[in-house]
Amino acid sequence: MSKILVIAEYVDGKVKKATLTTLDMARQLAAKKGASIDIAVLGSGIGGIADALKGYGAGTIYVADHADLAHALAPTWAKVIADIAEEAGADVIAASASTLGKDILPRVAARLEAGMASDVVAVVDTDDGPGFRRPMWAGALLADVVIDTDTWVVTARGSAFDAAAESGGESAVEAFDAEPELASARTRFVSFDGTKSDRPTLDEADIVVAGGRGLKSAEGFAQVIEPLADAVGGGIGASRAAVDDGFCPNDYQIGQTGKVVAPQLYFAVAISGAIQHLAGMKNSKVIVAINTRDDEPIHKVADYSLVGDAFTVVPELCAKLAALKG
Ligand SMILES: Cc1cc2nc3c(=O)[nH]c(=O)nc-3n(C[C@H](O)[C@H](O)[C@H](O)COP(=O)(O)OP(=O)(O)OC[C@H]3O[C@@H](n4cnc5c(N)ncnc54)[C@H](O)[C@@H]3O)c2cc1C
């Protein structure tokens, strides 16, 4: 029987939504392929993650708990994931198309000599059996692809799938005797400089407030974007121009070469709407464009357009939101 191995992602001891959206994709594939699902959790001190995933209908949760897996280095994690896949007899290895999945899964595919479909947005039926829909050319085209090799490696775009709900039952949890071979990895962990924020991260946020070059400086960006993000409880994003000009950190970047999001509500503030930016946000449920010009491409994808100077209209909007909240 076909078996799908889902790689768990977590942060600060909590399962990330990316794991649950990958599980949703895996369930859809399992239904078409007649497959069962297992989960692999890698890291150090990760028993709590395995426990949190027990109710999602996986047969077995493999726990590779090893000090040398504490940091998700691609060479060590890819080796252990390939080892688990072989032991589990998995013919599909799936992870989120997150920074982690993009980094590690191609190496898993190389190790297993498997074909790979990356950044998958749907599981589809084709004349050759189950296949995957994936964007090409910055989302201008959608291609349906099938994988010809016996083993498949797949990364799923988080914003294209729902977070899987618990399905009852209890998975077996099995310790996996990992041999990460850190010494021969030619990569070593130096430090992790994450952005500390109480706001939701871009991949988890239901509302995203993104700023662009029109905000003119880091001070302008903070002055306009932060109060609006706080007023709506949103995460903060940015165009590449805002990142390149040093207004904000580069993990805020949304677009073809940044993150892909599809929140319930997306504010594009002083962003022109270049195709590379649209590639990262055009599937948002409701888009609000705030721009001094009324002829920018962002208005073509916007549900609501507010034409005006962001330095004036955004504080007005925040004041009105505050008044509404009483
Ligand atoms: C290979 C490649 C990959 C790329 N990847 C990405 C990507 O991942 N993400 C991305 O965003 N871009 C990406 N880009 C860059 C992209 O082409 C654009 O250059 C970029 O998105 C422009 O950012 P912007 O809209 O902030 O700036 P601009 O295009 O300069 O637009 C600024 C906007 O602000 C408005 N404005 C000015 N002042 C105000 C004000 N006071 N109030 C309100 N509005 C105001 C202007 O009318 C204008 O619409 C990529 C480009 C290439 C070639």
The ligand as a MOL file (V3000), in Angstrom:
LIG
                    3D

  0  0  0     0  0            999 V3000
M  V30 BEGIN CTAB
M  V30 COUNTS 53 58 0 0 0
M  V30 BEGIN ATOM
M  V30 1 C 13.1900 38.4610 -10.5400 0
M  V30 2 C 12.4420 39.4640 -9.7320 0
M  V30 3 C 11.8490 39.0460 -8.5460 0
M  V30 4 C 11.1360 39.9610 -7.7740 0
M  V30 5 N 10.5250 39.5380 -6.6150 0
M  V30 6 C 9.7510 40.3860 -5.9440 0
M  V30 7 C 9.0370 39.9610 -4.7880 0
M  V30 8 O 9.1430 38.8080 -4.3270 0
M  V30 9 N 8.2470 40.8630 -4.1510 0
M  V30 10 C 8.0890 42.1520 -4.5880 0
M  V30 11 O 7.3330 42.9250 -3.9640 0
M  V30 12 N 8.7780 42.5930 -5.6590 0
M  V30 13 C 9.5990 41.7430 -6.3360 0
M  V30 14 N 10.3030 42.2120 -7.4030 0
M  V30 15 C 10.3420 43.6740 -7.6450 0
M  V30 16 C 9.1130 44.2100 -8.3690 0
M  V30 17 O 9.3240 44.1230 -9.7770 0
M  V30 18 C 8.8750 45.6930 -8.0060 0
M  V30 19 O 10.0310 46.4340 -8.2860 0
M  V30 20 C 8.5030 45.9220 -6.5390 0
M  V30 21 O 7.4470 45.0420 -6.1720 0
M  V30 22 C 8.0530 47.3670 -6.3630 0
M  V30 23 O 7.7950 47.6080 -5.0130 0
M  V30 24 P 6.8200 48.7940 -4.5720 0
M  V30 25 O 5.4760 48.5560 -5.1540 0
M  V30 26 O 6.9480 48.9300 -3.1060 0
M  V30 27 O 7.5440 50.0730 -5.2070 0
M  V30 28 P 7.1100 51.0050 -6.4060 0
M  V30 29 O 6.8580 50.2250 -7.6400 0
M  V30 30 O 8.1220 52.0930 -6.4400 0
M  V30 31 O 5.6900 51.5910 -5.9530 0
M  V30 32 C 5.5310 52.5000 -4.9060 0
M  V30 33 C 4.0600 52.8330 -4.8430 0
M  V30 34 O 3.8080 53.6900 -3.7640 0
M  V30 35 C 2.8450 54.6560 -4.1720 0
M  V30 36 N 3.0110 55.7890 -3.2620 0
M  V30 37 C 4.0370 56.6850 -3.2300 0
M  V30 38 N 3.8830 57.5280 -2.1970 0
M  V30 39 C 2.7450 57.1610 -1.5660 0
M  V30 40 C 2.0480 57.6450 -0.4260 0
M  V30 41 N 2.5290 58.6730 0.3050 0
M  V30 42 N 0.8990 57.0470 -0.0700 0
M  V30 43 C 0.3860 56.0130 -0.7800 0
M  V30 44 N 1.0070 55.5120 -1.8760 0
M  V30 45 C 2.1710 56.0760 -2.2440 0
M  V30 46 C 3.1590 54.9190 -5.6110 0
M  V30 47 O 2.0420 55.4580 -6.3280 0
M  V30 48 C 3.5150 53.5300 -6.0960 0
M  V30 49 O 2.3560 52.8430 -6.5460 0
M  V30 50 C 11.0290 41.3180 -8.1950 0
M  V30 51 C 11.6390 41.7190 -9.3770 0
M  V30 52 C 12.3280 40.8070 -10.1420 0
M  V30 53 C 12.9550 41.2710 -11.4180 0
M  V30 END ATOM
M  V30 BEGIN BOND
M  V30 1 1 1 2
M  V30 2 1 2 3
M  V30 3 2 2 52
M  V30 4 2 3 4
M  V30 5 1 4 5
M  V30 6 1 4 50
M  V30 7 2 5 6
M  V30 8 1 6 7
M  V30 9 1 6 13
M  V30 10 2 7 8
M  V30 11 1 7 9
M  V30 12 1 9 10
M  V30 13 2 10 11
M  V30 14 1 10 12
M  V30 15 2 12 13
M  V30 16 1 13 14
M  V30 17 1 14 15
M  V30 18 1 14 50
M  V30 19 1 15 16
M  V30 20 1 16 17
M  V30 21 1 16 18
M  V30 22 1 18 19
M  V30 23 1 18 20
M  V30 24 1 20 21
M  V30 25 1 20 22
M  V30 26 1 22 23
M  V30 27 1 23 24
M  V30 28 2 24 25
M  V30 29 1 24 26
M  V30 30 1 24 27
M  V30 31 1 27 28
M  V30 32 2 28 29
M  V30 33 1 28 30
M  V30 34 1 28 31
M  V30 35 1 31 32
M  V30 36 1 32 33
M  V30 37 1 33 34
M  V30 38 1 33 48
M  V30 39 1 34 35
M  V30 40 1 35 36
M  V30 41 1 35 46
M  V30 42 1 36 37
M  V30 43 1 36 45
M  V30 44 2 37 38
M  V30 45 1 38 39
M  V30 46 1 39 40
M  V30 47 2 39 45
M  V30 48 1 40 41
M  V30 49 2 40 42
M  V30 50 1 42 43
M  V30 51 2 43 44
M  V30 52 1 44 45
M  V30 53 1 46 47
M  V30 54 1 46 48
M  V30 55 1 48 49
M  V30 56 2 50 51
M  V30 57 1 51 52
M  V30 58 1 52 53
M  V30 END BOND
M  V30 END CTAB
M  END
